Amino acid sequence: MEFKKSDELQGSNLGFSHEVPPLLEHVKIIFDQQELEEKEAFLFFTHFQKNGWQTKTGVPIKNWKYILDQWIWDLKKDRRKWKKF
């Protein structure tokens, strides 16, 4: 069974795609799935919310999930680096 948005839900961000901006709750779910703290999700969300969901160079973000994957990759990479000490 395929889910289709009804007319009343059009424009609602249900988290089924890469709609920008995402809801904070959707970001928190992904961080939880990656076994990361909720505060990290909040930091990601507020960082891009403050910057108008644009990249460092000012390009509008079209796929927040791609950006989130990069953020989590960097976060985990930094943690691995600190565990060496």
HTML snippet that shows the backbone in 3Dmol.js (N, CA, C, O; Angstrom):
<script src="https://3Dmol.org/build/3Dmol-min.js"></script>
<div id="view" style="width:600px;height:400px;position:relative"></div>
<script>
const pdb = `
ATOM      1  N   MET A   1       0.842  -1.182   0.000  1.00  0.00           N
ATOM      2  CA  MET A   1       0.000   0.000   0.000  1.00  0.00           C
ATOM      3  C   MET A   1       0.888   1.246   0.000  1.00  0.00           C
ATOM      4  O   MET A   1       1.772   1.388   0.845  1.00  0.00           O
ATOM      5  N   GLU A   2       0.652   2.116  -0.923  1.00  0.00           N
ATOM      6  CA  GLU A   2       1.443   3.326  -1.049  1.00  0.00           C
ATOM      7  C   GLU A   2       0.738   4.483  -0.355  1.00  0.00           C
ATOM      8  O   GLU A   2      -0.469   4.669  -0.511  1.00  0.00           O
ATOM      9  N   PHE A   3       1.508   5.267   0.422  1.00  0.00           N
ATOM     10  CA  PHE A   3       0.931   6.420   1.104  1.00  0.00           C
ATOM     11  C   PHE A   3       0.930   7.603   0.157  1.00  0.00           C
ATOM     12  O   PHE A   3       1.939   7.909  -0.478  1.00  0.00           O
ATOM     13  N   LYS A   4      -0.205   8.258   0.070  1.00  0.00           N
ATOM     14  CA  LYS A   4      -0.313   9.477  -0.735  1.00  0.00           C
ATOM     15  C   LYS A   4      -0.864  10.572   0.148  1.00  0.00           C
ATOM     16  O   LYS A   4      -1.808  10.363   0.910  1.00  0.00           O
ATOM     17  N   LYS A   5      -0.266  11.735   0.036  1.00  0.00           N
ATOM     18  CA  LYS A   5      -0.749  12.867   0.810  1.00  0.00           C
ATOM     19  C   LYS A   5      -2.133  13.278   0.336  1.00  0.00           C
ATOM     20  O   LYS A   5      -2.371  13.413  -0.865  1.00  0.00           O
ATOM     21  N   SER A   6      -3.028  13.473   1.262  1.00  0.00           N
ATOM     22  CA  SER A   6      -4.346  13.966   0.888  1.00  0.00           C
ATOM     23  C   SER A   6      -4.261  15.479   0.692  1.00  0.00           C
ATOM     24  O   SER A   6      -3.260  16.107   1.039  1.00  0.00           O
ATOM     25  N   ASP A   7      -5.308  16.043   0.141  1.00  0.00           N
ATOM     26  CA  ASP A   7      -5.323  17.486  -0.099  1.00  0.00           C
ATOM     27  C   ASP A   7      -5.121  18.269   1.190  1.00  0.00           C
ATOM     28  O   ASP A   7      -4.463  19.310   1.181  1.00  0.00           O
ATOM     29  N   GLU A   8      -5.673  17.790   2.295  1.00  0.00           N
ATOM     30  CA  GLU A   8      -5.551  18.522   3.563  1.00  0.00           C
ATOM     31  C   GLU A   8      -4.149  18.452   4.129  1.00  0.00           C
ATOM     32  O   GLU A   8      -3.781  19.287   4.956  1.00  0.00           O
ATOM     33  N   LEU A   9      -3.351  17.475   3.706  1.00  0.00           N
ATOM     34  CA  LEU A   9      -1.998  17.344   4.214  1.00  0.00           C
ATOM     35  C   LEU A   9      -0.964  17.992   3.306  1.00  0.00           C
ATOM     36  O   LEU A   9       0.209  18.072   3.671  1.00  0.00           O
ATOM     37  N   GLN A  10      -1.374  18.452   2.137  1.00  0.00           N
ATOM     38  CA  GLN A  10      -0.428  19.097   1.235  1.00  0.00           C
ATOM     39  C   GLN A  10       0.224  20.278   1.955  1.00  0.00           C
ATOM     40  O   GLN A  10      -0.458  21.094   2.574  1.00  0.00           O
ATOM     41  N   GLY A  11       1.533  20.356   1.865  1.00  0.00           N
ATOM     42  CA  GLY A  11       2.257  21.427   2.529  1.00  0.00           C
ATOM     43  C   GLY A  11       2.678  21.060   3.940  1.00  0.00           C
ATOM     44  O   GLY A  11       3.456  21.786   4.558  1.00  0.00           O
ATOM     45  N   SER A  12       2.176  19.939   4.467  1.00  0.00           N
ATOM     46  CA  SER A  12       2.608  19.476   5.781  1.00  0.00           C
ATOM     47  C   SER A  12       3.901  18.708   5.612  1.00  0.00           C
ATOM     48  O   SER A  12       4.037  17.918   4.677  1.00  0.00           O
ATOM     49  N   ASN A  13       4.842  18.927   6.494  1.00  0.00           N
ATOM     50  CA  ASN A  13       6.105  18.219   6.444  1.00  0.00           C
ATOM     51  C   ASN A  13       5.971  16.963   7.288  1.00  0.00           C
ATOM     52  O   ASN A  13       6.051  17.020   8.515  1.00  0.00           O
ATOM     53  N   LEU A  14       5.767  15.833   6.632  1.00  0.00           N
ATOM     54  CA  LEU A  14       5.561  14.574   7.335  1.00  0.00           C
ATOM     55  C   LEU A  14       6.842  13.761   7.485  1.00  0.00           C
ATOM     56  O   LEU A  14       6.822  12.672   8.059  1.00  0.00           O
ATOM     57  N   GLY A  15       7.945  14.278   6.977  1.00  0.00           N
ATOM     58  CA  GLY A  15       9.218  13.581   7.120  1.00  0.00           C
ATOM     59  C   GLY A  15       9.432  12.459   6.128  1.00  0.00           C
ATOM     60  O   GLY A  15      10.347  11.655   6.306  1.00  0.00           O
ATOM     61  N   PHE A  16       8.617  12.378   5.085  1.00  0.00           N
ATOM     62  CA  PHE A  16       8.755  11.308   4.112  1.00  0.00           C
ATOM     63  C   PHE A  16       9.811  11.612   3.052  1.00  0.00           C
ATOM     64  O   PHE A  16      10.173  10.734   2.270  1.00  0.00           O
ATOM     65  N   SER A  17      10.290  12.809   3.021  1.00  0.00           N
ATOM     66  CA  SER A  17      11.253  13.160   1.982  1.00  0.00           C
ATOM     67  C   SER A  17      12.338  14.050   2.574  1.00  0.00           C
ATOM     68  O   SER A  17      12.634  13.990   3.767  1.00  0.00           O
ATOM     69  N   HIS A  18      12.901  14.848   1.740  1.00  0.00           N
ATOM     70  CA  HIS A  18      13.994  15.724   2.163  1.00  0.00           C
ATOM     71  C   HIS A  18      13.533  17.182   2.239  1.00  0.00           C
ATOM     72  O   HIS A  18      14.334  18.094   2.033  1.00  0.00           O
ATOM     73  N   GLU A  19      12.261  17.408   2.530  1.00  0.00           N
ATOM     74  CA  GLU A  19      11.706  18.760   2.593  1.00  0.00           C
ATOM     75  C   GLU A  19      12.504  19.644   3.557  1.00  0.00           C
ATOM     76  O   GLU A  19      12.883  19.220   4.649  1.00  0.00           O
ATOM     77  N   VAL A  20      12.744  20.867   3.125  1.00  0.00           N
ATOM     78  CA  VAL A  20      13.505  21.826   3.928  1.00  0.00           C
ATOM     79  C   VAL A  20      12.588  22.969   4.303  1.00  0.00           C
ATOM     80  O   VAL A  20      11.865  23.464   3.438  1.00  0.00           O
ATOM     81  N   PRO A  21      12.579  23.405   5.528  1.00  0.00           N
ATOM     82  CA  PRO A  21      13.300  22.828   6.667  1.00  0.00           C
ATOM     83  C   PRO A  21      12.573  21.612   7.226  1.00  0.00           C
ATOM     84  O   PRO A  21      11.352  21.493   7.119  1.00  0.00           O
ATOM     85  N   PRO A  22      13.347  20.713   7.822  1.00  0.00           N
ATOM     86  CA  PRO A  22      12.709  19.562   8.463  1.00  0.00           C
ATOM     87  C   PRO A  22      12.113  19.973   9.808  1.00  0.00           C
ATOM     88  O   PRO A  22      12.373  21.065  10.314  1.00  0.00           O
ATOM     89  N   LEU A  23      11.325  19.090  10.361  1.00  0.00           N
ATOM     90  CA  LEU A  23      10.864  19.309  11.725  1.00  0.00           C
ATOM     91  C   LEU A  23      11.955  18.821  12.678  1.00  0.00           C
ATOM     92  O   LEU A  23      12.646  17.843  12.398  1.00  0.00           O
ATOM     93  N   LEU A  24      12.097  19.509  13.796  1.00  0.00           N
ATOM     94  CA  LEU A  24      13.097  19.101  14.785  1.00  0.00           C
ATOM     95  C   LEU A  24      12.861  17.659  15.217  1.00  0.00           C
ATOM     96  O   LEU A  24      13.821  16.921  15.443  1.00  0.00           O
ATOM     97  N   GLU A  25      11.627  17.252  15.333  1.00  0.00           N
ATOM     98  CA  GLU A  25      11.316  15.873  15.744  1.00  0.00           C
ATOM     99  C   GLU A  25      11.876  14.854  14.756  1.00  0.00           C
ATOM    100  O   GLU A  25      12.326  13.785  15.168  1.00  0.00           O
ATOM    101  N   HIS A  26      11.856  15.163  13.473  1.00  0.00           N
ATOM    102  CA  HIS A  26      12.400  14.247  12.474  1.00  0.00           C
ATOM    103  C   HIS A  26      13.915  14.144  12.607  1.00  0.00           C
ATOM    104  O   HIS A  26      14.488  13.066  12.448  1.00  0.00           O
ATOM    105  N   VAL A  27      14.554  15.265  12.897  1.00  0.00           N
ATOM    106  CA  VAL A  27      16.000  15.269  13.102  1.00  0.00           C
ATOM    107  C   VAL A  27      16.348  14.452  14.343  1.00  0.00           C
ATOM    108  O   VAL A  27      17.294  13.664  14.325  1.00  0.00           O
ATOM    109  N   LYS A  28      15.584  14.638  15.417  1.00  0.00           N
ATOM    110  CA  LYS A  28      15.832  13.895  16.663  1.00  0.00           C
ATOM    111  C   LYS A  28      15.717  12.389  16.437  1.00  0.00           C
ATOM    112  O   LYS A  28      16.497  11.621  17.000  1.00  0.00           O
ATOM    113  N   ILE A  29      14.764  11.962  15.628  1.00  0.00           N
ATOM    114  CA  ILE A  29      14.578  10.535  15.362  1.00  0.00           C
ATOM    115  C   ILE A  29      15.821   9.942  14.714  1.00  0.00           C
ATOM    116  O   ILE A  29      16.269   8.862  15.098  1.00  0.00           O
ATOM    117  N   ILE A  30      16.377  10.643  13.736  1.00  0.00           N
ATOM    118  CA  ILE A  30      17.560  10.122  13.046  1.00  0.00           C
ATOM    119  C   ILE A  30      18.752  10.070  13.992  1.00  0.00           C
ATOM    120  O   ILE A  30      19.510   9.101  13.971  1.00  0.00           O
ATOM    121  N   PHE A  31      18.932  11.088  14.817  1.00  0.00           N
ATOM    122  CA  PHE A  31      20.026  11.064  15.786  1.00  0.00           C
ATOM    123  C   PHE A  31      19.848   9.915  16.767  1.00  0.00           C
ATOM    124  O   PHE A  31      20.820   9.256  17.137  1.00  0.00           O
ATOM    125  N   ASP A  32      18.619   9.672  17.188  1.00  0.00           N
ATOM    126  CA  ASP A  32      18.344   8.559  18.094  1.00  0.00           C
ATOM    127  C   ASP A  32      18.671   7.227  17.421  1.00  0.00           C
ATOM    128  O   ASP A  32      19.238   6.338  18.056  1.00  0.00           O
ATOM    129  N   GLN A  33      18.324   7.083  16.159  1.00  0.00           N
ATOM    130  CA  GLN A  33      18.623   5.856  15.423  1.00  0.00           C
ATOM    131  C   GLN A  33      20.128   5.618  15.307  1.00  0.00           C
ATOM    132  O   GLN A  33      20.580   4.476  15.231  1.00  0.00           O
ATOM    133  N   GLN A  34      20.890   6.697  15.293  1.00  0.00           N
ATOM    134  CA  GLN A  34      22.345   6.602  15.200  1.00  0.00           C
ATOM    135  C   GLN A  34      23.006   6.529  16.587  1.00  0.00           C
ATOM    136  O   GLN A  34      24.229   6.597  16.711  1.00  0.00           O
ATOM    137  N   GLU A  35      22.172   6.392  17.618  1.00  0.00           N
ATOM    138  CA  GLU A  35      22.629   6.317  19.011  1.00  0.00           C
ATOM    139  C   GLU A  35      23.430   7.550  19.417  1.00  0.00           C
ATOM    140  O   GLU A  35      24.454   7.452  20.093  1.00  0.00           O
ATOM    141  N   LEU A  36      22.939   8.708  18.990  1.00  0.00           N
ATOM    142  CA  LEU A  36      23.543   9.980  19.346  1.00  0.00           C
ATOM    143  C   LEU A  36      22.584  10.746  20.254  1.00  0.00           C
ATOM    144  O   LEU A  36      21.377  10.502  20.251  1.00  0.00           O
ATOM    145  N   GLU A  37      23.133  11.662  21.019  1.00  0.00           N
ATOM    146  CA  GLU A  37      22.343  12.397  21.995  1.00  0.00           C
ATOM    147  C   GLU A  37      21.414  13.409  21.331  1.00  0.00           C
ATOM    148  O   GLU A  37      21.691  13.928  20.250  1.00  0.00           O
ATOM    149  N   GLU A  38      20.304  13.668  22.015  1.00  0.00           N
ATOM    150  CA  GLU A  38      19.305  14.617  21.519  1.00  0.00           C
ATOM    151  C   GLU A  38      19.896  16.020  21.391  1.00  0.00           C
ATOM    152  O   GLU A  38      19.521  16.775  20.494  1.00  0.00           O
ATOM    153  N   LYS A  39      20.819  16.369  22.289  1.00  0.00           N
ATOM    154  CA  LYS A  39      21.420  17.710  22.217  1.00  0.00           C
ATOM    155  C   LYS A  39      22.184  17.910  20.910  1.00  0.00           C
ATOM    156  O   LYS A  39      22.265  19.026  20.398  1.00  0.00           O
ATOM    157  N   GLU A  40      22.743  16.822  20.372  1.00  0.00           N
ATOM    158  CA  GLU A  40      23.445  16.907  19.085  1.00  0.00           C
ATOM    159  C   GLU A  40      22.461  17.219  17.957  1.00  0.00           C
ATOM    160  O   GLU A  40      22.774  17.986  17.046  1.00  0.00           O
ATOM    161  N   ALA A  41      21.278  16.624  18.023  1.00  0.00           N
ATOM    162  CA  ALA A  41      20.239  16.901  17.032  1.00  0.00           C
ATOM    163  C   ALA A  41      19.828  18.365  17.104  1.00  0.00           C
ATOM    164  O   ALA A  41      19.646  19.023  16.080  1.00  0.00           O
ATOM    165  N   PHE A  42      19.687  18.861  18.321  1.00  0.00           N
ATOM    166  CA  PHE A  42      19.302  20.258  18.519  1.00  0.00           C
ATOM    167  C   PHE A  42      20.378  21.192  17.968  1.00  0.00           C
ATOM    168  O   PHE A  42      20.055  22.212  17.358  1.00  0.00           O
ATOM    169  N   LEU A  43      21.657  20.856  18.176  1.00  0.00           N
ATOM    170  CA  LEU A  43      22.749  21.678  17.653  1.00  0.00           C
ATOM    171  C   LEU A  43      22.719  21.724  16.125  1.00  0.00           C
ATOM    172  O   LEU A  43      22.883  22.789  15.529  1.00  0.00           O
ATOM    173  N   PHE A  44      22.510  20.561  15.491  1.00  0.00           N
ATOM    174  CA  PHE A  44      22.410  20.511  14.030  1.00  0.00           C
ATOM    175  C   PHE A  44      21.263  21.390  13.549  1.00  0.00           C
ATOM    176  O   PHE A  44      21.430  22.226  12.661  1.00  0.00           O
ATOM    177  N   PHE A  45      20.096  21.186  14.151  1.00  0.00           N
ATOM    178  CA  PHE A  45      18.901  21.902  13.718  1.00  0.00           C
ATOM    179  C   PHE A  45      19.057  23.413  13.894  1.00  0.00           C
ATOM    180  O   PHE A  45      18.764  24.174  12.972  1.00  0.00           O
ATOM    181  N   THR A  46      19.511  23.851  15.056  1.00  0.00           N
ATOM    182  CA  THR A  46      19.628  25.294  15.309  1.00  0.00           C
ATOM    183  C   THR A  46      20.715  25.933  14.446  1.00  0.00           C
ATOM    184  O   THR A  46      20.587  27.089  14.043  1.00  0.00           O
ATOM    185  N   HIS A  47      21.781  25.187  14.162  1.00  0.00           N
ATOM    186  CA  HIS A  47      22.847  25.715  13.294  1.00  0.00           C
ATOM    187  C   HIS A  47      22.288  26.076  11.921  1.00  0.00           C
ATOM    188  O   HIS A  47      22.511  27.179  11.422  1.00  0.00           O
ATOM    189  N   PHE A  48      21.562  25.141  11.315  1.00  0.00           N
ATOM    190  CA  PHE A  48      21.049  25.396   9.976  1.00  0.00           C
ATOM    191  C   PHE A  48      19.820  26.301   9.977  1.00  0.00           C
ATOM    192  O   PHE A  48      19.581  27.028   9.013  1.00  0.00           O
ATOM    193  N   GLN A  49      19.057  26.258  11.038  1.00  0.00           N
ATOM    194  CA  GLN A  49      17.909  27.172  11.159  1.00  0.00           C
ATOM    195  C   GLN A  49      18.421  28.622  11.205  1.00  0.00           C
ATOM    196  O   GLN A  49      17.875  29.508  10.548  1.00  0.00           O
ATOM    197  N   LYS A  50      19.468  28.836  11.989  1.00  0.00           N
ATOM    198  CA  LYS A  50      20.067  30.172  12.114  1.00  0.00           C
ATOM    199  C   LYS A  50      20.627  30.659  10.776  1.00  0.00           C
ATOM    200  O   LYS A  50      20.586  31.852  10.475  1.00  0.00           O
ATOM    201  N   ASN A  51      21.147  29.729   9.982  1.00  0.00           N
ATOM    202  CA  ASN A  51      21.748  30.078   8.689  1.00  0.00           C
ATOM    203  C   ASN A  51      20.756  30.017   7.532  1.00  0.00           C
ATOM    204  O   ASN A  51      21.153  30.077   6.369  1.00  0.00           O
ATOM    205  N   GLY A  52      19.481  29.901   7.844  1.00  0.00           N
ATOM    206  CA  GLY A  52      18.460  29.910   6.793  1.00  0.00           C
ATOM    207  C   GLY A  52      18.492  28.695   5.893  1.00  0.00           C
ATOM    208  O   GLY A  52      18.091  28.770   4.731  1.00  0.00           O
ATOM    209  N   TRP A  53      18.967  27.570   6.418  1.00  0.00           N
ATOM    210  CA  TRP A  53      19.071  26.322   5.660  1.00  0.00           C
ATOM    211  C   TRP A  53      19.835  26.534   4.355  1.00  0.00           C
ATOM    212  O   TRP A  53      19.391  26.177   3.264  1.00  0.00           O
ATOM    213  N   GLN A  54      21.028  27.146   4.538  1.00  0.00           N
ATOM    214  CA  GLN A  54      21.951  27.366   3.428  1.00  0.00           C
ATOM    215  C   GLN A  54      23.305  26.769   3.787  1.00  0.00           C
ATOM    216  O   GLN A  54      23.638  26.620   4.963  1.00  0.00           O
ATOM    217  N   THR A  55      24.075  26.430   2.771  1.00  0.00           N
ATOM    218  CA  THR A  55      25.436  25.944   2.980  1.00  0.00           C
ATOM    219  C   THR A  55      26.335  27.115   3.379  1.00  0.00           C
ATOM    220  O   THR A  55      25.895  28.264   3.418  1.00  0.00           O
ATOM    221  N   LYS A  56      27.591  26.808   3.674  1.00  0.00           N
ATOM    222  CA  LYS A  56      28.557  27.857   4.029  1.00  0.00           C
ATOM    223  C   LYS A  56      28.690  28.906   2.930  1.00  0.00           C
ATOM    224  O   LYS A  56      28.955  30.077   3.202  1.00  0.00           O
ATOM    225  N   THR A  57      28.502  28.472   1.690  1.00  0.00           N
ATOM    226  CA  THR A  57      28.661  29.388   0.558  1.00  0.00           C
ATOM    227  C   THR A  57      27.363  30.096   0.174  1.00  0.00           C
ATOM    228  O   THR A  57      27.329  30.845  -0.801  1.00  0.00           O
ATOM    229  N   GLY A  58      26.296  29.859   0.940  1.00  0.00           N
ATOM    230  CA  GLY A  58      25.039  30.549   0.688  1.00  0.00           C
ATOM    231  C   GLY A  58      24.073  29.844  -0.247  1.00  0.00           C
ATOM    232  O   GLY A  58      23.039  30.401  -0.615  1.00  0.00           O
ATOM    233  N   VAL A  59      24.411  28.613  -0.635  1.00  0.00           N
ATOM    234  CA  VAL A  59      23.538  27.843  -1.518  1.00  0.00           C
ATOM    235  C   VAL A  59      22.412  27.223  -0.687  1.00  0.00           C
ATOM    236  O   VAL A  59      22.682  26.592   0.335  1.00  0.00           O
ATOM    237  N   PRO A  60      21.164  27.391  -1.103  1.00  0.00           N
ATOM    238  CA  PRO A  60      20.053  26.789  -0.354  1.00  0.00           C
ATOM    239  C   PRO A  60      20.169  25.259  -0.310  1.00  0.00           C
ATOM    240  O   PRO A  60      20.473  24.620  -1.317  1.00  0.00           O
ATOM    241  N   ILE A  61      19.927  24.697   0.851  1.00  0.00           N
ATOM    242  CA  ILE A  61      19.966  23.249   1.020  1.00  0.00           C
ATOM    243  C   ILE A  61      18.686  22.659   0.437  1.00  0.00           C
ATOM    244  O   ILE A  61      17.580  23.070   0.788  1.00  0.00           O
ATOM    245  N   LYS A  62      18.855  21.699  -0.450  1.00  0.00           N
ATOM    246  CA  LYS A  62      17.697  21.055  -1.070  1.00  0.00           C
ATOM    247  C   LYS A  62      17.382  19.712  -0.433  1.00  0.00           C
ATOM    248  O   LYS A  62      16.239  19.257  -0.480  1.00  0.00           O
ATOM    249  N   ASN A  63      18.385  19.072   0.162  1.00  0.00           N
ATOM    250  CA  ASN A  63      18.203  17.764   0.776  1.00  0.00           C
ATOM    251  C   ASN A  63      18.855  17.777   2.158  1.00  0.00           C
ATOM    252  O   ASN A  63      20.061  17.560   2.282  1.00  0.00           O
ATOM    253  N   TRP A  64      18.063  18.028   3.185  1.00  0.00           N
ATOM    254  CA  TRP A  64      18.610  18.131   4.538  1.00  0.00           C
ATOM    255  C   TRP A  64      19.149  16.802   5.040  1.00  0.00           C
ATOM    256  O   TRP A  64      20.036  16.778   5.893  1.00  0.00           O
ATOM    257  N   LYS A  65      18.627  15.699   4.524  1.00  0.00           N
ATOM    258  CA  LYS A  65      19.102  14.392   4.980  1.00  0.00           C
ATOM    259  C   LYS A  65      20.537  14.133   4.514  1.00  0.00           C
ATOM    260  O   LYS A  65      21.305  13.486   5.226  1.00  0.00           O
ATOM    261  N   TYR A  66      20.902  14.620   3.351  1.00  0.00           N
ATOM    262  CA  TYR A  66      22.281  14.499   2.887  1.00  0.00           C
ATOM    263  C   TYR A  66      23.208  15.301   3.794  1.00  0.00           C
ATOM    264  O   TYR A  66      24.269  14.820   4.192  1.00  0.00           O
ATOM    265  N   ILE A  67      22.801  16.522   4.116  1.00  0.00           N
ATOM    266  CA  ILE A  67      23.592  17.377   5.003  1.00  0.00           C
ATOM    267  C   ILE A  67      23.699  16.731   6.384  1.00  0.00           C
ATOM    268  O   ILE A  67      24.761  16.762   7.007  1.00  0.00           O
ATOM    269  N   LEU A  68      22.616  16.156   6.853  1.00  0.00           N
ATOM    270  CA  LEU A  68      22.615  15.488   8.148  1.00  0.00           C
ATOM    271  C   LEU A  68      23.571  14.298   8.152  1.00  0.00           C
ATOM    272  O   LEU A  68      24.295  14.091   9.126  1.00  0.00           O
ATOM    273  N   ASP A  69      23.582  13.521   7.082  1.00  0.00           N
ATOM    274  CA  ASP A  69      24.513  12.390   6.994  1.00  0.00           C
ATOM    275  C   ASP A  69      25.960  12.857   7.111  1.00  0.00           C
ATOM    276  O   ASP A  69      26.766  12.235   7.803  1.00  0.00           O
ATOM    277  N   GLN A  70      26.280  13.951   6.434  1.00  0.00           N
ATOM    278  CA  GLN A  70      27.639  14.498   6.508  1.00  0.00           C
ATOM    279  C   GLN A  70      27.960  14.970   7.924  1.00  0.00           C
ATOM    280  O   GLN A  70      29.064  14.746   8.421  1.00  0.00           O
ATOM    281  N   TRP A  71      27.000  15.619   8.569  1.00  0.00           N
ATOM    282  CA  TRP A  71      27.161  16.127   9.932  1.00  0.00           C
ATOM    283  C   TRP A  71      27.449  14.957  10.889  1.00  0.00           C
ATOM    284  O   TRP A  71      28.369  15.023  11.705  1.00  0.00           O
ATOM    285  N   ILE A  72      26.650  13.893  10.775  1.00  0.00           N
ATOM    286  CA  ILE A  72      26.819  12.734  11.656  1.00  0.00           C
ATOM    287  C   ILE A  72      28.144  12.039  11.379  1.00  0.00           C
ATOM    288  O   ILE A  72      28.823  11.612  12.313  1.00  0.00           O
ATOM    289  N   TRP A  73      28.517  11.920  10.122  1.00  0.00           N
ATOM    290  CA  TRP A  73      29.809  11.325   9.768  1.00  0.00           C
ATOM    291  C   TRP A  73      30.946  12.093  10.441  1.00  0.00           C
ATOM    292  O   TRP A  73      31.823  11.493  11.063  1.00  0.00           O
ATOM    293  N   ASP A  74      30.928  13.403  10.315  1.00  0.00           N
ATOM    294  CA  ASP A  74      31.974  14.229  10.928  1.00  0.00           C
ATOM    295  C   ASP A  74      31.953  14.110  12.447  1.00  0.00           C
ATOM    296  O   ASP A  74      33.008  14.052  13.079  1.00  0.00           O
ATOM    297  N   LEU A  75      30.779  14.075  13.028  1.00  0.00           N
ATOM    298  CA  LEU A  75      30.634  13.949  14.476  1.00  0.00           C
ATOM    299  C   LEU A  75      31.237  12.632  14.967  1.00  0.00           C
ATOM    300  O   LEU A  75      31.986  12.619  15.944  1.00  0.00           O
ATOM    301  N   LYS A  76      30.922  11.550  14.309  1.00  0.00           N
ATOM    302  CA  LYS A  76      31.453  10.246  14.701  1.00  0.00           C
ATOM    303  C   LYS A  76      32.951  10.150  14.437  1.00  0.00           C
ATOM    304  O   LYS A  76      33.679   9.517  15.202  1.00  0.00           O
ATOM    305  N   LYS A  77      33.416  10.776  13.354  1.00  0.00           N
ATOM    306  CA  LYS A  77      34.843  10.779  13.045  1.00  0.00           C
ATOM    307  C   LYS A  77      35.611  11.509  14.146  1.00  0.00           C
ATOM    308  O   LYS A  77      36.668  11.047  14.576  1.00  0.00           O
ATOM    309  N   ASP A  78      35.089  12.633  14.597  1.00  0.00           N
ATOM    310  CA  ASP A  78      35.734  13.380  15.684  1.00  0.00           C
ATOM    311  C   ASP A  78      35.764  12.571  16.971  1.00  0.00           C
ATOM    312  O   ASP A  78      36.757  12.600  17.698  1.00  0.00           O
ATOM    313  N   ARG A  79      34.705  11.862  17.252  1.00  0.00           N
ATOM    314  CA  ARG A  79      34.661  11.036  18.467  1.00  0.00           C
ATOM    315  C   ARG A  79      35.697   9.916  18.408  1.00  0.00           C
ATOM    316  O   ARG A  79      36.338   9.609  19.413  1.00  0.00           O
ATOM    317  N   ARG A  80      35.862   9.307  17.234  1.00  0.00           N
ATOM    318  CA  ARG A  80      36.865   8.243  17.100  1.00  0.00           C
ATOM    319  C   ARG A  80      38.253   8.812  17.322  1.00  0.00           C
ATOM    320  O   ARG A  80      39.102   8.166  17.935  1.00  0.00           O
ATOM    321  N   LYS A  81      38.485  10.021  16.826  1.00  0.00           N
ATOM    322  CA  LYS A  81      39.784  10.653  16.980  1.00  0.00           C
ATOM    323  C   LYS A  81      40.090  10.899  18.450  1.00  0.00           C
ATOM    324  O   LYS A  81      41.221  10.681  18.886  1.00  0.00           O
ATOM    325  N   TRP A  82      39.107  11.348  19.221  1.00  0.00           N
ATOM    326  CA  TRP A  82      39.326  11.643  20.645  1.00  0.00           C
ATOM    327  C   TRP A  82      39.471  10.388  21.486  1.00  0.00           C
ATOM    328  O   TRP A  82      40.088  10.435  22.550  1.00  0.00           O
ATOM    329  N   LYS A  83      38.921   9.267  21.039  1.00  0.00           N
ATOM    330  CA  LYS A  83      39.036   8.019  21.786  1.00  0.00           C
ATOM    331  C   LYS A  83      40.453   7.492  21.783  1.00  0.00           C
ATOM    332  O   LYS A  83      40.819   6.698  22.650  1.00  0.00           O
ATOM    333  N   LYS A  84      41.258   7.917  20.824  1.00  0.00           N
ATOM    334  CA  LYS A  84      42.651   7.465  20.733  1.00  0.00           C
ATOM    335  C   LYS A  84      43.500   7.981  21.891  1.00  0.00           C
ATOM    336  O   LYS A  84      44.516   7.379  22.238  1.00  0.00           O
ATOM    337  N   PHE A  85      43.084   9.087  22.483  1.00  0.00           N
ATOM    338  CA  PHE A  85      43.891   9.696  23.547  1.00  0.00           C
ATOM    339  C   PHE A  85      43.580   9.130  24.893  1.00  0.00           C
ATOM    340  O   PHE A  85      44.176   9.540  25.889  1.00  0.00           O
TER     341      PHE A  85
END
`;
const viewer = $3Dmol.createViewer("view");
viewer.addModel(pdb, "pdb");
viewer.setStyle({}, {cartoon: {color: "spectrum"}});
viewer.zoomTo();
viewer.render();
</script>
